Amino acid sequence: MAVVRKILSLAGDGIGPEVMAATRKVMDWVQSTGHVKFEVTEGLIGGASYDVHKVPLTDATIAQAKTSDAVLLACIGGPQYDTLAYELRPERGLLRLRKEMGLFANLRPAIVMEALATASSLKAELVRNLDIMIVRELIGGVYFGEPRGIEDLPGIGRRGFNTQVYSTPEIIRVARAAFELARKRGKKLCSVDKANVLESSVVWRDEVTKLHKAEYSDIDLSHMYVDNCAMQLVRNPKQFDVIVTDNLFGDILSDLASMMTGSLGMLPSASLGAADANGRQAALYEPVHGSAPDIAGKGIANPLAMITSFNMMLRYSFSMGAEADLIDKAMQNVLSAGVRTADIVEPGQKPVGTLEMADAVVAELKRLAK
Ligand code: NAD
């Protein structure tokens, strides 16, 4: 009998509904294999929610997110909402959702498919078949630490200040998520900090080391200072498997790593929280890109970041690694055959639209599954 999985789908704004519709085609194919039944509820977030409810996220949508097995979100934002009060802006809806769901670990893979190696900003041989995962702590550190503020310094000007702070439980929960991932991948974890300068990093390094010794001695753990990590990522990125780091360093390193992969239209992410009493882990899957107002409504957006986000959902929330591998293979084959949306098209190729790309992936899935 098929297992039932409850998904909350939040298409959001701009190209969101277009890339979500494309992803539903792949979702339907997975469902047609008969192993799983997706119960999909559609909700509103961002500007789409503001237009109807005058807030970027309602309590009812948060409640739906908390009772779903996983949330699939496209993107939010648009110029028409830029003049709204801070609390009503689309991104506040997204930040609130992440906070309410307690999503402390942000997973950003940087994968370079063979067919797109030449689209990278680095030399093709450095990134060909690259597959690394950056795990960023998402709800702690200097972005949330207190005290923070801006104060007047009479006669001098002003002083802006923030607090970089990490406690043992905050470090352990994200490190555990990273060790678990490493265990499912290449069994290598690099913890990135600035322990030569920051006390918060000294605690970070100690706690990661203790957890490694106590529970994860099968994983090859290394430590690296963040400045060195930035250099190593552009010098020899394939030396890494999983990287775990704090909120600030992760923000910067994950964007740096993502640019090696060519286009924003290819980049997925997952954000994970704690598991409940039944072992169900809070999880939100979303592409890295925004709502792309410049191309919204034209049917030309690349749906692969959204489809890959759904693929991460299969892998990490539903333990459907075999199906996820097949979808990865189908996307690679389609790209190798020269089927490209406008953002990744090469000279001489004719770009396809959003739905055509999804149709090509589904057709390839059907062929591979025969
Ligand atoms: P963006 O990611 O929306 O677009 C940047 C550029 O990349 C644009 O030229 C766009 O056309 C292109 N692009 C993005 N996704 C694409 C795709 N799937 N296929 C093809 N091309 C794609 O970033 P932006 O322009 O800085 O922001 C636009 C809006 O999105 C803003 O309101 C911003 O606040 C919001 N935003 C939302 C998120 C999110 O939902 N997580 C993230 C970033 C920005």
Residues whose N, C-alpha, C, O or C-beta is under 5 A from the ligand:
A	BS01	NAD	A74 C75 I76 G77 G78 L264 G265 P287 V288 H289 G290 S291 A292 P293 D294 I295 A301 N302 D343
